[in-house]
Amino acid sequence: MPKRILQGIVTSSANEKTITVSVERRFTHPILKKTIRKSKKYRAHDDSNGCKVGDMVKIQECAPKSKNKRWELLS
């Protein structure tokens, strides 16, 4: 099964080797026919500590690295 790849914006890089990425998705409401924006935050492993707040990054699913980290930084 292929690993999911998501694109989002870094909202926090305060922790060591960890970034928080906010991923936004847009979809049309089935009844209202209005475009809705929903966002979700993911914790991702950043081995090099190279990301800063506001960077656009891609993250990929991986085996669990800690209690909350199930994603790793691609680029």
mmJSON file of the N, C-alpha and C atoms, coordinates in Angstrom:
{"data_MODEL":{"atom_site":{
"group_PDB":["ATOM","ATOM","ATOM","ATOM","ATOM","ATOM","ATOM","ATOM","ATOM","ATOM","ATOM","ATOM","ATOM","ATOM","ATOM","ATOM","ATOM","ATOM","ATOM","ATOM","ATOM","ATOM","ATOM","ATOM","ATOM","ATOM","ATOM","ATOM","ATOM","ATOM","ATOM","ATOM","ATOM","ATOM","ATOM","ATOM","ATOM","ATOM","ATOM","ATOM","ATOM","ATOM","ATOM","ATOM","ATOM","ATOM","ATOM","ATOM","ATOM","ATOM","ATOM","ATOM","ATOM","ATOM","ATOM","ATOM","ATOM","ATOM","ATOM","ATOM","ATOM","ATOM","ATOM","ATOM","ATOM","ATOM","ATOM","ATOM","ATOM","ATOM","ATOM","ATOM","ATOM","ATOM","ATOM","ATOM","ATOM","ATOM","ATOM","ATOM","ATOM","ATOM","ATOM","ATOM","ATOM","ATOM","ATOM","ATOM","ATOM","ATOM","ATOM","ATOM","ATOM","ATOM","ATOM","ATOM","ATOM","ATOM","ATOM","ATOM","ATOM","ATOM","ATOM","ATOM","ATOM","ATOM","ATOM","ATOM","ATOM","ATOM","ATOM","ATOM","ATOM","ATOM","ATOM","ATOM","ATOM","ATOM","ATOM","ATOM","ATOM","ATOM","ATOM","ATOM","ATOM","ATOM","ATOM","ATOM","ATOM","ATOM","ATOM","ATOM","ATOM","ATOM","ATOM","ATOM","ATOM","ATOM","ATOM","ATOM","ATOM","ATOM","ATOM","ATOM","ATOM","ATOM","ATOM","ATOM","ATOM","ATOM","ATOM","ATOM","ATOM","ATOM","ATOM","ATOM","ATOM","ATOM","ATOM","ATOM","ATOM","ATOM","ATOM","ATOM","ATOM","ATOM","ATOM","ATOM","ATOM","ATOM","ATOM","ATOM","ATOM","ATOM","ATOM","ATOM","ATOM","ATOM","ATOM","ATOM","ATOM","ATOM","ATOM","ATOM","ATOM","ATOM","ATOM","ATOM","ATOM","ATOM","ATOM","ATOM","ATOM","ATOM","ATOM","ATOM","ATOM","ATOM","ATOM","ATOM","ATOM","ATOM","ATOM","ATOM","ATOM","ATOM","ATOM","ATOM","ATOM","ATOM","ATOM","ATOM","ATOM","ATOM","ATOM","ATOM","ATOM","ATOM","ATOM","ATOM","ATOM","ATOM","ATOM","ATOM","ATOM"],
"id":[1,2,3,4,5,6,7,8,9,10,11,12,13,14,15,16,17,18,19,20,21,22,23,24,25,26,27,28,29,30,31,32,33,34,35,36,37,38,39,40,41,42,43,44,45,46,47,48,49,50,51,52,53,54,55,56,57,58,59,60,61,62,63,64,65,66,67,68,69,70,71,72,73,74,75,76,77,78,79,80,81,82,83,84,85,86,87,88,89,90,91,92,93,94,95,96,97,98,99,100,101,102,103,104,105,106,107,108,109,110,111,112,113,114,115,116,117,118,119,120,121,122,123,124,125,126,127,128,129,130,131,132,133,134,135,136,137,138,139,140,141,142,143,144,145,146,147,148,149,150,151,152,153,154,155,156,157,158,159,160,161,162,163,164,165,166,167,168,169,170,171,172,173,174,175,176,177,178,179,180,181,182,183,184,185,186,187,188,189,190,191,192,193,194,195,196,197,198,199,200,201,202,203,204,205,206,207,208,209,210,211,212,213,214,215,216,217,218,219,220,221,222,223,224,225],
"type_symbol":["N","C","C","N","C","C","N","C","C","N","C","C","N","C","C","N","C","C","N","C","C","N","C","C","N","C","C","N","C","C","N","C","C","N","C","C","N","C","C","N","C","C","N","C","C","N","C","C","N","C","C","N","C","C","N","C","C","N","C","C","N","C","C","N","C","C","N","C","C","N","C","C","N","C","C","N","C","C","N","C","C","N","C","C","N","C","C","N","C","C","N","C","C","N","C","C","N","C","C","N","C","C","N","C","C","N","C","C","N","C","C","N","C","C","N","C","C","N","C","C","N","C","C","N","C","C","N","C","C","N","C","C","N","C","C","N","C","C","N","C","C","N","C","C","N","C","C","N","C","C","N","C","C","N","C","C","N","C","C","N","C","C","N","C","C","N","C","C","N","C","C","N","C","C","N","C","C","N","C","C","N","C","C","N","C","C","N","C","C","N","C","C","N","C","C","N","C","C","N","C","C","N","C","C","N","C","C","N","C","C","N","C","C","N","C","C","N","C","C","N","C","C","N","C","C"],
"label_atom_id":["N","CA","C","N","CA","C","N","CA","C","N","CA","C","N","CA","C","N","CA","C","N","CA","C","N","CA","C","N","CA","C","N","CA","C","N","CA","C","N","CA","C","N","CA","C","N","CA","C","N","CA","C","N","CA","C","N","CA","C","N","CA","C","N","CA","C","N","CA","C","N","CA","C","N","CA","C","N","CA","C","N","CA","C","N","CA","C","N","CA","C","N","CA","C","N","CA","C","N","CA","C","N","CA","C","N","CA","C","N","CA","C","N","CA","C","N","CA","C","N","CA","C","N","CA","C","N","CA","C","N","CA","C","N","CA","C","N","CA","C","N","CA","C","N","CA","C","N","CA","C","N","CA","C","N","CA","C","N","CA","C","N","CA","C","N","CA","C","N","CA","C","N","CA","C","N","CA","C","N","CA","C","N","CA","C","N","CA","C","N","CA","C","N","CA","C","N","CA","C","N","CA","C","N","CA","C","N","CA","C","N","CA","C","N","CA","C","N","CA","C","N","CA","C","N","CA","C","N","CA","C","N","CA","C","N","CA","C","N","CA","C","N","CA","C","N","CA","C","N","CA","C","N","CA","C","N","CA","C","N","CA","C"],
"label_alt_id":[null,null,null,null,null,null,null,null,null,null,null,null,null,null,null,null,null,null,null,null,null,null,null,null,null,null,null,null,null,null,null,null,null,null,null,null,null,null,null,null,null,null,null,null,null,null,null,null,null,null,null,null,null,null,null,null,null,null,null,null,null,null,null,null,null,null,null,null,null,null,null,null,null,null,null,null,null,null,null,null,null,null,null,null,null,null,null,null,null,null,null,null,null,null,null,null,null,null,null,null,null,null,null,null,null,null,null,null,null,null,null,null,null,null,null,null,null,null,null,null,null,null,null,null,null,null,null,null,null,null,null,null,null,null,null,null,null,null,null,null,null,null,null,null,null,null,null,null,null,null,null,null,null,null,null,null,null,null,null,null,null,null,null,null,null,null,null,null,null,null,null,null,null,null,null,null,null,null,null,null,null,null,null,null,null,null,null,null,null,null,null,null,null,null,null,null,null,null,null,null,null,null,null,null,null,null,null,null,null,null,null,null,null,null,null,null,null,null,null,null,null,null,null,null,null],
"label_comp_id":["MET","MET","MET","PRO","PRO","PRO","LYS","LYS","LYS","ARG","ARG","ARG","ILE","ILE","ILE","LEU","LEU","LEU","GLN","GLN","GLN","GLY","GLY","GLY","ILE","ILE","ILE","VAL","VAL","VAL","THR","THR","THR","SER","SER","SER","SER","SER","SER","ALA","ALA","ALA","ASN","ASN","ASN","GLU","GLU","GLU","LYS","LYS","LYS","THR","THR","THR","ILE","ILE","ILE","THR","THR","THR","VAL","VAL","VAL","SER","SER","SER","VAL","VAL","VAL","GLU","GLU","GLU","ARG","ARG","ARG","ARG","ARG","ARG","PHE","PHE","PHE","THR","THR","THR","HIS","HIS","HIS","PRO","PRO","PRO","ILE","ILE","ILE","LEU","LEU","LEU","LYS","LYS","LYS","LYS","LYS","LYS","THR","THR","THR","ILE","ILE","ILE","ARG","ARG","ARG","LYS","LYS","LYS","SER","SER","SER","LYS","LYS","LYS","LYS","LYS","LYS","TYR","TYR","TYR","ARG","ARG","ARG","ALA","ALA","ALA","HIS","HIS","HIS","ASP","ASP","ASP","ASP","ASP","ASP","SER","SER","SER","ASN","ASN","ASN","GLY","GLY","GLY","CYS","CYS","CYS","LYS","LYS","LYS","VAL","VAL","VAL","GLY","GLY","GLY","ASP","ASP","ASP","MET","MET","MET","VAL","VAL","VAL","LYS","LYS","LYS","ILE","ILE","ILE","GLN","GLN","GLN","GLU","GLU","GLU","CYS","CYS","CYS","ALA","ALA","ALA","PRO","PRO","PRO","LYS","LYS","LYS","SER","SER","SER","LYS","LYS","LYS","ASN","ASN","ASN","LYS","LYS","LYS","ARG","ARG","ARG","TRP","TRP","TRP","GLU","GLU","GLU","LEU","LEU","LEU","LEU","LEU","LEU","SER","SER","SER"],
"label_asym_id":["A","A","A","A","A","A","A","A","A","A","A","A","A","A","A","A","A","A","A","A","A","A","A","A","A","A","A","A","A","A","A","A","A","A","A","A","A","A","A","A","A","A","A","A","A","A","A","A","A","A","A","A","A","A","A","A","A","A","A","A","A","A","A","A","A","A","A","A","A","A","A","A","A","A","A","A","A","A","A","A","A","A","A","A","A","A","A","A","A","A","A","A","A","A","A","A","A","A","A","A","A","A","A","A","A","A","A","A","A","A","A","A","A","A","A","A","A","A","A","A","A","A","A","A","A","A","A","A","A","A","A","A","A","A","A","A","A","A","A","A","A","A","A","A","A","A","A","A","A","A","A","A","A","A","A","A","A","A","A","A","A","A","A","A","A","A","A","A","A","A","A","A","A","A","A","A","A","A","A","A","A","A","A","A","A","A","A","A","A","A","A","A","A","A","A","A","A","A","A","A","A","A","A","A","A","A","A","A","A","A","A","A","A","A","A","A","A","A","A","A","A","A","A","A","A"],
"label_entity_id":["1","1","1","1","1","1","1","1","1","1","1","1","1","1","1","1","1","1","1","1","1","1","1","1","1","1","1","1","1","1","1","1","1","1","1","1","1","1","1","1","1","1","1","1","1","1","1","1","1","1","1","1","1","1","1","1","1","1","1","1","1","1","1","1","1","1","1","1","1","1","1","1","1","1","1","1","1","1","1","1","1","1","1","1","1","1","1","1","1","1","1","1","1","1","1","1","1","1","1","1","1","1","1","1","1","1","1","1","1","1","1","1","1","1","1","1","1","1","1","1","1","1","1","1","1","1","1","1","1","1","1","1","1","1","1","1","1","1","1","1","1","1","1","1","1","1","1","1","1","1","1","1","1","1","1","1","1","1","1","1","1","1","1","1","1","1","1","1","1","1","1","1","1","1","1","1","1","1","1","1","1","1","1","1","1","1","1","1","1","1","1","1","1","1","1","1","1","1","1","1","1","1","1","1","1","1","1","1","1","1","1","1","1","1","1","1","1","1","1","1","1","1","1","1","1"],
"label_seq_id":[1,1,1,2,2,2,3,3,3,4,4,4,5,5,5,6,6,6,7,7,7,8,8,8,9,9,9,10,10,10,11,11,11,12,12,12,13,13,13,14,14,14,15,15,15,16,16,16,17,17,17,18,18,18,19,19,19,20,20,20,21,21,21,22,22,22,23,23,23,24,24,24,25,25,25,26,26,26,27,27,27,28,28,28,29,29,29,30,30,30,31,31,31,32,32,32,33,33,33,34,34,34,35,35,35,36,36,36,37,37,37,38,38,38,39,39,39,40,40,40,41,41,41,42,42,42,43,43,43,44,44,44,45,45,45,46,46,46,47,47,47,48,48,48,49,49,49,50,50,50,51,51,51,52,52,52,53,53,53,54,54,54,55,55,55,56,56,56,57,57,57,58,58,58,59,59,59,60,60,60,61,61,61,62,62,62,63,63,63,64,64,64,65,65,65,66,66,66,67,67,67,68,68,68,69,69,69,70,70,70,71,71,71,72,72,72,73,73,73,74,74,74,75,75,75],
"pdbx_PDB_ins_code":[null,null,null,null,null,null,null,null,null,null,null,null,null,null,null,null,null,null,null,null,null,null,null,null,null,null,null,null,null,null,null,null,null,null,null,null,null,null,null,null,null,null,null,null,null,null,null,null,null,null,null,null,null,null,null,null,null,null,null,null,null,null,null,null,null,null,null,null,null,null,null,null,null,null,null,null,null,null,null,null,null,null,null,null,null,null,null,null,null,null,null,null,null,null,null,null,null,null,null,null,null,null,null,null,null,null,null,null,null,null,null,null,null,null,null,null,null,null,null,null,null,null,null,null,null,null,null,null,null,null,null,null,null,null,null,null,null,null,null,null,null,null,null,null,null,null,null,null,null,null,null,null,null,null,null,null,null,null,null,null,null,null,null,null,null,null,null,null,null,null,null,null,null,null,null,null,null,null,null,null,null,null,null,null,null,null,null,null,null,null,null,null,null,null,null,null,null,null,null,null,null,null,null,null,null,null,null,null,null,null,null,null,null,null,null,null,null,null,null,null,null,null,null,null,null],
"Cartn_x":[0.847,0.0,0.887,0.623,1.483,1.316,2.393,2.36,1.743,0.926,0.307,1.335,1.206,2.051,1.138,1.399,0.599,1.488,0.872,1.602,0.961,1.786,1.247,2.282,1.891,2.735,3.18,4.461,4.997,4.448,3.804,3.257,4.106,4.942,5.795,7.021,8.154,9.385,10.132,9.39,9.99,10.648,10.107,10.658,11.834,12.701,13.884,13.492,13.925,13.682,12.196,11.34,9.897,9.344,8.476,7.757,6.266,5.484,4.036,3.619,2.905,2.505,0.987,0.493,-0.944,-1.298,-2.159,-2.56,-4.015,-4.263,-5.615,-6.208,-7.472,-8.166,-9.44,-9.792,-11.004,-11.934,-13.207,-14.199,-15.527,-16.409,-17.726,-18.707,-19.453,-20.452,-21.539,-21.93,-22.876,-24.258,-24.707,-26.045,-25.98,-25.092,-25.015,-24.307,-23.539,-22.766,-21.798,-21.294,-20.372,-18.991,-17.934,-16.588,-16.198,-15.758,-15.398,-13.916,-13.232,-11.817,-11.697,-11.022,-10.75,-9.256,-8.708,-7.28,-7.053,-5.949,-5.577,-4.074,-3.639,-2.221,-1.616,-0.434,0.304,1.675,2.175,3.535,4.416,5.523,6.41,7.844,8.612,10.013,10.888,11.675,12.608,14.006,14.719,16.003,17.051,17.03,18.08,17.738,16.532,16.083,16.206,15.929,16.127,14.906,13.744,12.515,12.248,11.663,11.27,9.775,9.187,7.76,7.45,6.413,6.004,6.486,7.372,7.869,6.772,6.731,5.835,6.597,6.056,6.768,5.855,6.486,5.769,6.156,5.146,5.396,4.848,5.455,5.074,4.838,3.86,3.552,4.758,4.92,6.007,5.594,6.444,6.203,6.264,5.546,5.544,6.946,7.287,8.591,8.483,7.284,7.026,5.514,5.056,3.63,2.765,3.199,2.383,2.924,4.157,4.771,4.606,3.849,3.674,3.986,4.631,4.964,6.433,7.042,8.415,8.516,9.486,9.663,10.25,9.64,10.175,11.011,10.393,11.104,10.478],
"Cartn_y":[-1.183,0.0,1.24,2.195,3.383,4.275,4.981,5.891,7.214,7.787,9.07,10.187,11.168,12.356,13.561,14.43,15.629,16.856,17.993,19.249,20.249,20.975,21.934,22.951,23.777,24.867,24.548,24.776,24.537,25.603,25.157,26.09,26.148,25.13,25.119,24.256,24.738,23.946,24.053,24.237,24.463,23.218,22.048,20.813,20.301,19.536,18.99,17.895,18.046,17.084,16.828,17.781,17.642,18.945,18.84,20.012,19.714,20.761,20.643,21.262,20.48,20.909,21.01,22.144,22.344,22.074,21.078,20.688,21.097,21.873,22.356,21.58,21.201,20.548,21.321,21.379,22.079,21.085,21.207,20.33,21.063,20.588,21.172,20.476,21.273,20.718,20.032,18.805,18.054,18.698,19.409,20.009,21.493,22.227,23.673,24.078,23.15,23.413,24.58,24.726,25.802,25.188,25.846,25.345,25.578,24.509,24.556,24.247,25.008,24.775,24.164,23.025,22.383,22.148,22.32,22.082,21.116,20.394,19.428,19.53,19.349,19.444,18.054,17.887,16.633,16.914,15.998,16.091,15.243,15.823,15.136,15.169,14.147,14.022,14.805,15.751,16.55,16.29,15.354,14.897,15.997,16.92,17.931,19.241,19.371,20.625,21.81,21.598,22.639,23.485,23.107,23.834,24.965,26.038,27.173,27.399,28.151,28.447,29.201,28.771,29.408,28.697,27.718,26.963,26.053,25.912,24.955,23.652,22.557,21.279,20.153,19.034,17.803,16.78,16.055,15.024,13.694,12.605,11.267,10.377,9.489,8.527,7.626,7.217,6.303,5.501,4.6,3.841,4.8,4.505,5.417,5.67,6.948,7.326,7.699,8.091,8.391,8.289,8.77,8.674,9.394,10.554,11.369,11.456,11.052,11.231,9.992,10.142,9.075,9.565,10.719,11.325,11.74,11.802,12.273,13.288,14.171,15.247,14.713,15.105,14.75,15.89,17.081,18.25,19.513],
"Cartn_z":[0.0,0.0,0.0,-0.886,-0.962,0.269,0.59,1.728,1.294,2.177,1.862,1.945,1.067,1.073,1.169,2.147,2.358,2.262,1.895,1.792,2.735,3.488,4.429,4.854,5.844,6.325,7.749,8.031,9.372,10.319,11.408,12.39,13.653,13.897,15.077,14.822,15.304,15.233,16.563,17.644,18.957,19.526,19.245,19.801,18.979,19.63,18.979,17.98,16.722,15.645,15.376,15.72,15.484,14.945,13.946,13.444,13.483,13.604,13.522,12.199,11.389,10.051,9.991,9.535,9.362,7.899,7.678,6.327,6.124,5.071,4.787,3.624,3.763,2.652,2.357,1.089,0.648,-0.013,0.299,-0.311,-0.38,-1.223,-1.377,-0.439,0.311,1.228,0.407,0.785,-0.055,-0.174,0.856,0.799,0.45,1.097,0.904,-0.382,-0.98,-2.206,-2.027,-0.821,-0.502,-0.249,-0.684,-0.46,0.99,1.653,3.059,3.205,4.082,4.369,5.753,5.831,7.116,7.208,8.397,8.568,9.719,9.634,10.646,10.858,12.096,12.406,12.547,11.992,12.066,12.661,13.5,14.028,13.124,12.675,11.741,12.244,11.87,12.271,11.296,11.83,11.038,11.585,10.972,11.504,11.538,10.573,10.47,11.176,11.715,12.346,11.379,10.101,9.096,8.802,9.29,8.959,9.939,9.403,10.223,10.068,10.977,10.932,9.641,8.93,7.681,6.44,6.568,5.41,4.858,3.537,2.881,2.741,3.304,3.322,2.854,2.481,2.175,3.234,3.74,4.743,4.236,4.712,4.264,5.479,5.338,6.387,6.656,7.926,8.274,9.502,9.907,11.134,12.316,13.404,14.557,15.112,15.271,15.82,17.295,17.739,19.143,19.358,20.506,20.828,19.792,19.328,18.416,16.992,16.757,15.432,14.564,13.485,12.491,11.078,10.963,9.691,9.713,8.506,8.396,7.265,7.37,6.411,5.112,3.979,2.663,2.109,2.017,1.49,2.0],
"occupancy":[1.0,1.0,1.0,1.0,1.0,1.0,1.0,1.0,1.0,1.0,1.0,1.0,1.0,1.0,1.0,1.0,1.0,1.0,1.0,1.0,1.0,1.0,1.0,1.0,1.0,1.0,1.0,1.0,1.0,1.0,1.0,1.0,1.0,1.0,1.0,1.0,1.0,1.0,1.0,1.0,1.0,1.0,1.0,1.0,1.0,1.0,1.0,1.0,1.0,1.0,1.0,1.0,1.0,1.0,1.0,1.0,1.0,1.0,1.0,1.0,1.0,1.0,1.0,1.0,1.0,1.0,1.0,1.0,1.0,1.0,1.0,1.0,1.0,1.0,1.0,1.0,1.0,1.0,1.0,1.0,1.0,1.0,1.0,1.0,1.0,1.0,1.0,1.0,1.0,1.0,1.0,1.0,1.0,1.0,1.0,1.0,1.0,1.0,1.0,1.0,1.0,1.0,1.0,1.0,1.0,1.0,1.0,1.0,1.0,1.0,1.0,1.0,1.0,1.0,1.0,1.0,1.0,1.0,1.0,1.0,1.0,1.0,1.0,1.0,1.0,1.0,1.0,1.0,1.0,1.0,1.0,1.0,1.0,1.0,1.0,1.0,1.0,1.0,1.0,1.0,1.0,1.0,1.0,1.0,1.0,1.0,1.0,1.0,1.0,1.0,1.0,1.0,1.0,1.0,1.0,1.0,1.0,1.0,1.0,1.0,1.0,1.0,1.0,1.0,1.0,1.0,1.0,1.0,1.0,1.0,1.0,1.0,1.0,1.0,1.0,1.0,1.0,1.0,1.0,1.0,1.0,1.0,1.0,1.0,1.0,1.0,1.0,1.0,1.0,1.0,1.0,1.0,1.0,1.0,1.0,1.0,1.0,1.0,1.0,1.0,1.0,1.0,1.0,1.0,1.0,1.0,1.0,1.0,1.0,1.0,1.0,1.0,1.0,1.0,1.0,1.0,1.0,1.0,1.0,1.0,1.0,1.0,1.0,1.0,1.0],
"B_iso_or_equiv":[0.0,0.0,0.0,0.0,0.0,0.0,0.0,0.0,0.0,0.0,0.0,0.0,0.0,0.0,0.0,0.0,0.0,0.0,0.0,0.0,0.0,0.0,0.0,0.0,0.0,0.0,0.0,0.0,0.0,0.0,0.0,0.0,0.0,0.0,0.0,0.0,0.0,0.0,0.0,0.0,0.0,0.0,0.0,0.0,0.0,0.0,0.0,0.0,0.0,0.0,0.0,0.0,0.0,0.0,0.0,0.0,0.0,0.0,0.0,0.0,0.0,0.0,0.0,0.0,0.0,0.0,0.0,0.0,0.0,0.0,0.0,0.0,0.0,0.0,0.0,0.0,0.0,0.0,0.0,0.0,0.0,0.0,0.0,0.0,0.0,0.0,0.0,0.0,0.0,0.0,0.0,0.0,0.0,0.0,0.0,0.0,0.0,0.0,0.0,0.0,0.0,0.0,0.0,0.0,0.0,0.0,0.0,0.0,0.0,0.0,0.0,0.0,0.0,0.0,0.0,0.0,0.0,0.0,0.0,0.0,0.0,0.0,0.0,0.0,0.0,0.0,0.0,0.0,0.0,0.0,0.0,0.0,0.0,0.0,0.0,0.0,0.0,0.0,0.0,0.0,0.0,0.0,0.0,0.0,0.0,0.0,0.0,0.0,0.0,0.0,0.0,0.0,0.0,0.0,0.0,0.0,0.0,0.0,0.0,0.0,0.0,0.0,0.0,0.0,0.0,0.0,0.0,0.0,0.0,0.0,0.0,0.0,0.0,0.0,0.0,0.0,0.0,0.0,0.0,0.0,0.0,0.0,0.0,0.0,0.0,0.0,0.0,0.0,0.0,0.0,0.0,0.0,0.0,0.0,0.0,0.0,0.0,0.0,0.0,0.0,0.0,0.0,0.0,0.0,0.0,0.0,0.0,0.0,0.0,0.0,0.0,0.0,0.0,0.0,0.0,0.0,0.0,0.0,0.0,0.0,0.0,0.0,0.0,0.0,0.0],
"pdbx_formal_charge":[null,null,null,null,null,null,null,null,null,null,null,null,null,null,null,null,null,null,null,null,null,null,null,null,null,null,null,null,null,null,null,null,null,null,null,null,null,null,null,null,null,null,null,null,null,null,null,null,null,null,null,null,null,null,null,null,null,null,null,null,null,null,null,null,null,null,null,null,null,null,null,null,null,null,null,null,null,null,null,null,null,null,null,null,null,null,null,null,null,null,null,null,null,null,null,null,null,null,null,null,null,null,null,null,null,null,null,null,null,null,null,null,null,null,null,null,null,null,null,null,null,null,null,null,null,null,null,null,null,null,null,null,null,null,null,null,null,null,null,null,null,null,null,null,null,null,null,null,null,null,null,null,null,null,null,null,null,null,null,null,null,null,null,null,null,null,null,null,null,null,null,null,null,null,null,null,null,null,null,null,null,null,null,null,null,null,null,null,null,null,null,null,null,null,null,null,null,null,null,null,null,null,null,null,null,null,null,null,null,null,null,null,null,null,null,null,null,null,null,null,null,null,null,null,null],
"auth_seq_id":[1,1,1,2,2,2,3,3,3,4,4,4,5,5,5,6,6,6,7,7,7,8,8,8,9,9,9,10,10,10,11,11,11,12,12,12,13,13,13,14,14,14,15,15,15,16,16,16,17,17,17,18,18,18,19,19,19,20,20,20,21,21,21,22,22,22,23,23,23,24,24,24,25,25,25,26,26,26,27,27,27,28,28,28,29,29,29,30,30,30,31,31,31,32,32,32,33,33,33,34,34,34,35,35,35,36,36,36,37,37,37,38,38,38,39,39,39,40,40,40,41,41,41,42,42,42,43,43,43,44,44,44,45,45,45,46,46,46,47,47,47,48,48,48,49,49,49,50,50,50,51,51,51,52,52,52,53,53,53,54,54,54,55,55,55,56,56,56,57,57,57,58,58,58,59,59,59,60,60,60,61,61,61,62,62,62,63,63,63,64,64,64,65,65,65,66,66,66,67,67,67,68,68,68,69,69,69,70,70,70,71,71,71,72,72,72,73,73,73,74,74,74,75,75,75],
"auth_comp_id":["MET","MET","MET","PRO","PRO","PRO","LYS","LYS","LYS","ARG","ARG","ARG","ILE","ILE","ILE","LEU","LEU","LEU","GLN","GLN","GLN","GLY","GLY","GLY","ILE","ILE","ILE","VAL","VAL","VAL","THR","THR","THR","SER","SER","SER","SER","SER","SER","ALA","ALA","ALA","ASN","ASN","ASN","GLU","GLU","GLU","LYS","LYS","LYS","THR","THR","THR","ILE","ILE","ILE","THR","THR","THR","VAL","VAL","VAL","SER","SER","SER","VAL","VAL","VAL","GLU","GLU","GLU","ARG","ARG","ARG","ARG","ARG","ARG","PHE","PHE","PHE","THR","THR","THR","HIS","HIS","HIS","PRO","PRO","PRO","ILE","ILE","ILE","LEU","LEU","LEU","LYS","LYS","LYS","LYS","LYS","LYS","THR","THR","THR","ILE","ILE","ILE","ARG","ARG","ARG","LYS","LYS","LYS","SER","SER","SER","LYS","LYS","LYS","LYS","LYS","LYS","TYR","TYR","TYR","ARG","ARG","ARG","ALA","ALA","ALA","HIS","HIS","HIS","ASP","ASP","ASP","ASP","ASP","ASP","SER","SER","SER","ASN","ASN","ASN","GLY","GLY","GLY","CYS","CYS","CYS","LYS","LYS","LYS","VAL","VAL","VAL","GLY","GLY","GLY","ASP","ASP","ASP","MET","MET","MET","VAL","VAL","VAL","LYS","LYS","LYS","ILE","ILE","ILE","GLN","GLN","GLN","GLU","GLU","GLU","CYS","CYS","CYS","ALA","ALA","ALA","PRO","PRO","PRO","LYS","LYS","LYS","SER","SER","SER","LYS","LYS","LYS","ASN","ASN","ASN","LYS","LYS","LYS","ARG","ARG","ARG","TRP","TRP","TRP","GLU","GLU","GLU","LEU","LEU","LEU","LEU","LEU","LEU","SER","SER","SER"],
"auth_asym_id":["A","A","A","A","A","A","A","A","A","A","A","A","A","A","A","A","A","A","A","A","A","A","A","A","A","A","A","A","A","A","A","A","A","A","A","A","A","A","A","A","A","A","A","A","A","A","A","A","A","A","A","A","A","A","A","A","A","A","A","A","A","A","A","A","A","A","A","A","A","A","A","A","A","A","A","A","A","A","A","A","A","A","A","A","A","A","A","A","A","A","A","A","A","A","A","A","A","A","A","A","A","A","A","A","A","A","A","A","A","A","A","A","A","A","A","A","A","A","A","A","A","A","A","A","A","A","A","A","A","A","A","A","A","A","A","A","A","A","A","A","A","A","A","A","A","A","A","A","A","A","A","A","A","A","A","A","A","A","A","A","A","A","A","A","A","A","A","A","A","A","A","A","A","A","A","A","A","A","A","A","A","A","A","A","A","A","A","A","A","A","A","A","A","A","A","A","A","A","A","A","A","A","A","A","A","A","A","A","A","A","A","A","A","A","A","A","A","A","A","A","A","A","A","A","A"],
"auth_atom_id":["N","CA","C","N","CA","C","N","CA","C","N","CA","C","N","CA","C","N","CA","C","N","CA","C","N","CA","C","N","CA","C","N","CA","C","N","CA","C","N","CA","C","N","CA","C","N","CA","C","N","CA","C","N","CA","C","N","CA","C","N","CA","C","N","CA","C","N","CA","C","N","CA","C","N","CA","C","N","CA","C","N","CA","C","N","CA","C","N","CA","C","N","CA","C","N","CA","C","N","CA","C","N","CA","C","N","CA","C","N","CA","C","N","CA","C","N","CA","C","N","CA","C","N","CA","C","N","CA","C","N","CA","C","N","CA","C","N","CA","C","N","CA","C","N","CA","C","N","CA","C","N","CA","C","N","CA","C","N","CA","C","N","CA","C","N","CA","C","N","CA","C","N","CA","C","N","CA","C","N","CA","C","N","CA","C","N","CA","C","N","CA","C","N","CA","C","N","CA","C","N","CA","C","N","CA","C","N","CA","C","N","CA","C","N","CA","C","N","CA","C","N","CA","C","N","CA","C","N","CA","C","N","CA","C","N","CA","C","N","CA","C","N","CA","C","N","CA","C","N","CA","C","N","CA","C","N","CA","C","N","CA","C"],
"pdbx_PDB_model_num":[1,1,1,1,1,1,1,1,1,1,1,1,1,1,1,1,1,1,1,1,1,1,1,1,1,1,1,1,1,1,1,1,1,1,1,1,1,1,1,1,1,1,1,1,1,1,1,1,1,1,1,1,1,1,1,1,1,1,1,1,1,1,1,1,1,1,1,1,1,1,1,1,1,1,1,1,1,1,1,1,1,1,1,1,1,1,1,1,1,1,1,1,1,1,1,1,1,1,1,1,1,1,1,1,1,1,1,1,1,1,1,1,1,1,1,1,1,1,1,1,1,1,1,1,1,1,1,1,1,1,1,1,1,1,1,1,1,1,1,1,1,1,1,1,1,1,1,1,1,1,1,1,1,1,1,1,1,1,1,1,1,1,1,1,1,1,1,1,1,1,1,1,1,1,1,1,1,1,1,1,1,1,1,1,1,1,1,1,1,1,1,1,1,1,1,1,1,1,1,1,1,1,1,1,1,1,1,1,1,1,1,1,1,1,1,1,1,1,1,1,1,1,1,1,1]
}}}
